């Protein structure tokens, strides 16, 4: 934990863009978590859980949609921890690249979830 704190201070001092991206990812992941928890619909027996080009939408239970809150936790917390580790090992450029990819994954998760919710 001590190295995490010192790495965060070093990221803030040297790579403010990476630190800003870490905060943006944390905020986006928080919104994904809240949005996905509010739209679980536990009273509905069948929900759309996936889409395939050939088979169309796949049905499942509301518990299958728990993957979206888990993704939010992974993207928000674990990826920021990984970003500090990447900064420590590889530097600021690779950290920014990793954080941009994480932001794209979070936005993609929003897109998939909203499309699945629109088909209910």
N, C-alpha and C positions, 0 to 999 in steps of 0.2 A: 504494500500500500504506500510505503514511503517513496518508492520509485515512481509510482503512478502520479503522486502529487508533484514530485519534482519534474516529471516529464510534462505534466500539464502546465506548470509554470514556465518551463522552457519553450513549449509550443506557443504559449501566449506571448512570450518575449520575442521569439525569433520568427514564428510563422503565424501571424494573426489571421491569415486567410484560412489556414487549417483549423484553427481554434473556432473561427466563425462557422465553418462548415460542421464542426462537431456539435455546436450549439443548434444549428439548423436541423441536423439529423436527429438530435434529441427531441426537438420540438415537433418535427414531422412524425416521428415514431410515437410520441405522446398522443398526437391527434389521431393517428391510425389506431392506436390502442383504444381510445375512447370511442371512436366511430365504430370500430368492430364490436366492442362490448355492447354498445347501445343497439346494435342491429343483429344480435344473435337470434332473437325470436324463439325462445325455448318452448313456447306453447304450440308452435307449428310442427306438425308431424313430418313434413317433407319440405326440404329446401333445395335450391340449386347449389351444388358444390363445385362444379367444374364445367368446362366447355371443351368439346373436341370437334374438329372440323367434320369428321365423318359421322359421329354418333350424336351430335348436338349436345344439349345440356344434360349433365348427369345429376340425378337426384341423390339425396342423402339426408342425414339427420342434422339437426342444428349443432350437435357436438362436433361435427366435421368442420364447422366454421370457426372452431377454437384455434385453428392454425393461424388465423390472422392476428389475434392478440399475441400469440406466441412469437410470430414474426416481428411484431412491433417491439416486443421486449428484446429480441435478439438484435434487431437493427438499432434500437436506441441505446442499449447498454453494452452488449457484447462487442458490437462493431466500434464503439468509441474506445473501449479497452484495447481492441485490436489496433485501432488507429494510433494510439499512444505507443504501442509496441512497434508498429511499423515505423513510426517517426524515430524511435530510438535506434532501430536497426538500419533503416533505409533512407531516412531523411524526409524533408518537407514535400518534395514533388510527388513521391509515391504515396504519401499520406493524403494529399489533396485528391489524387486520382482515386484512391480507395474510397474516400468520403463522398466523392461525386458519384461513383458507382452505387454506393449505399443509398444516396438520395434518390437516384433513379429507380432503385429497387423498391424503395418505400412508395414513391409515386406510382410505380407499376402495380404495387399491391392495392393502393387506393383504387386504381382503375379497374382491376379485376374484381375487387369487392363490390364496387358500385354497379358494375355490369351484372354480376351475379344477383345482387339485390334487386335490380331492375327487372329481372325475369321471374320473380316470385309471383 
